[in-house]
Amino acid sequence: MTDWTKEKTVEYITIQKHLHTKEKLGEYYDEWAPNYDQAVSSMGYIGPSITSNLLQKYVNSKNALIFDVASGTGLVGEVLANSGYSNIDAVDGSAASIDVARKKNIYNNLYVQWLGGDNKLNINNDRYDAIVCAGAFAYNHLKSDVFPELIRVTKPGGYILITMRTRWLRIEATFSDGKLEADMKKHEKERKWKLVEKKVKEEEDSEQNVVTFVHQVC
Ligand SMILES: C[S@@+](CC[C@H](N)C(=O)[O-])C[C@H]1O[C@@H](n2cnc3c(N)ncnc32)[C@H](O)[C@@H]1O
């Protein structure tokens, strides 16, 4: 196994800005899947723990049905399972990442699917008590066009937690100059969901700052 130091991981992440298609992004994550967990732990990735801590504030029942969107190899699911949540499903576009996640035996249903555009989830309306999505709103990753599907599969009163690096709000063209938050507000004006919390975790290196948006579905 390659030794994934912090430097090597940071360098590998910078490649993402050259991955302009879903196919290229898929190859990138498929190739990374066996080493992803080791790599991101070397750089102190805290997205899963931030997400889990916030979920516990909003969803008390450990039997609640949770959907880990863009789960990757299942790091968020692992933290949720360690916190006692026992009904978790996952979706990700990278088949190799979903294979790694499957082997952890923490998810009930796992789906391999790219989200966005016209791609719809083969999941009933109002199914989940909460959606968690960590590290997936980024350059050429998930965009605001997935919001309607996320809202559709979440129960009224349920929560959608999106955790992301603040720097993507600047770098990704469809998020920059407030566009991502404007798209969130558009759905709020249409009474599809309501922002209940926006929390920024500041890091020593501000490029690593993390923001979580918690919306409650109407
Ligand atoms: C940085 S990883 C985060 C994985 C996991 N949530 C975590 O916190 O470790 C981003 C994940 O988003 C997935 N992804 C990116 N764009 C996607 C899309 N449009 N549809 C489905 N999955 C997507 C990638 O395959 C990758 O596994």
The ligand as a MOL file (V3000), in Angstrom:
LIG
                    3D

  0  0  0     0  0            999 V3000
M  V30 BEGIN CTAB
M  V30 COUNTS 27 29 0 0 0
M  V30 BEGIN ATOM
M  V30 1 C -14.3530 13.9060 -0.9240 0
M  V30 2 S -15.3330 12.5010 -1.1860 0 CHG=1
M  V30 3 C -16.3300 12.5040 0.2900 0
M  V30 4 C -16.7960 11.1260 0.6380 0
M  V30 5 C -17.4330 11.0020 2.0260 0
M  V30 6 N -18.6780 11.7220 2.1070 0
M  V30 7 C -16.4800 11.4610 3.0880 0
M  V30 8 O -16.8010 12.4290 3.7940 0
M  V30 9 O -15.4190 10.8470 3.2230 0 CHG=-1
M  V30 10 C -16.4970 13.0440 -2.4070 0
M  V30 11 C -17.4020 11.9240 -2.9130 0
M  V30 12 O -18.4270 12.4900 -3.7010 0
M  V30 13 C -18.7230 11.6020 -4.7550 0
M  V30 14 N -19.3990 12.3800 -5.7950 0
M  V30 15 C -18.9590 13.5100 -6.3760 0
M  V30 16 N -19.8590 13.9810 -7.2410 0
M  V30 17 C -20.9020 13.1190 -7.1980 0
M  V30 18 C -22.1420 13.0600 -7.8670 0
M  V30 19 N -22.5010 14.0020 -8.7480 0
M  V30 20 N -22.9700 12.0290 -7.6050 0
M  V30 21 C -22.6230 11.0660 -6.7080 0
M  V30 22 N -21.4570 11.0620 -6.0420 0
M  V30 23 C -20.6140 12.0890 -6.2740 0
M  V30 24 C -17.3690 11.0520 -5.1660 0
M  V30 25 O -17.4740 9.8300 -5.8780 0
M  V30 26 C -16.6930 10.9080 -3.8040 0
M  V30 27 O -16.8530 9.6160 -3.2760 0
M  V30 END ATOM
M  V30 BEGIN BOND
M  V30 1 1 1 2
M  V30 2 1 2 3
M  V30 3 1 2 10
M  V30 4 1 3 4
M  V30 5 1 4 5
M  V30 6 1 5 6
M  V30 7 1 5 7
M  V30 8 2 7 8
M  V30 9 1 7 9
M  V30 10 1 10 11
M  V30 11 1 11 12
M  V30 12 1 11 26
M  V30 13 1 12 13
M  V30 14 1 13 14
M  V30 15 1 13 24
M  V30 16 1 14 15
M  V30 17 1 14 23
M  V30 18 2 15 16
M  V30 19 1 16 17
M  V30 20 1 17 18
M  V30 21 2 17 23
M  V30 22 1 18 19
M  V30 23 2 18 20
M  V30 24 1 20 21
M  V30 25 2 21 22
M  V30 26 1 22 23
M  V30 27 1 24 25
M  V30 28 1 24 26
M  V30 29 1 26 27
M  V30 END BOND
M  V30 END CTAB
M  END
